[in-house]
Amino acid sequence: MYAQNEEVLDTSLCYMALGVSISDSPQRIAETYERLVRKYKAEFNSLDPNIKESAREQLEIIERMYHTITVSVSYASKAKDQMKEGSATSKAPAERRITSNLTNCPSCSAPVSRSAHTCPFCKAALLTPWKKFQRKYLTVTNLLRFLIATVSISLVAALVQNNFMR
């Protein structure tokens, strides 16, 4: 019971911090979220590294709060009700898909921005698919094996060609 109350408290704090009400529609909440994201993304153009870092931290906080709101039971029920009302009033409403720029950390499962290089909670490295490929296959050992195989095949081909020339 205590965890449920704590979740409600956390969710209501997220609503207040984003500047929306629990009774606001999911569309209004999404618009507010997008407006805040645009505001802080604009600060990334600043030459001051402190402003850039502050904007990055604010974006991470906003994304976590928005994620907390969107996974809450109250938001889900409002979104479901809104979808029912929208489909009952018109057959072809322009659906707008809300995408999140969050992913879960593979180490601690905390919500983390997709553009982050390390998890701000557990400090684990977040690897892109290319980085994972590099770490798995482009190792020094594998590159040396490839080089030795290439040189060996070249020597064998040269010997075979030399024997056929005689």
Secondary structure by P-SEA (a helix, b strand, c coil): caaaaaaaaaaaaaaaaacccccccaaaaaaaaaaaaaaaaaacccccaaaaaaaaaaaaaaaaaaaaaaacaaaaaaaaaaaaaaaaaccccbbbbbbbccccccccccccccccccccccccccccaaaaaaaccccaaaaaaaaaaaaaaaaaaaaaaaaaac
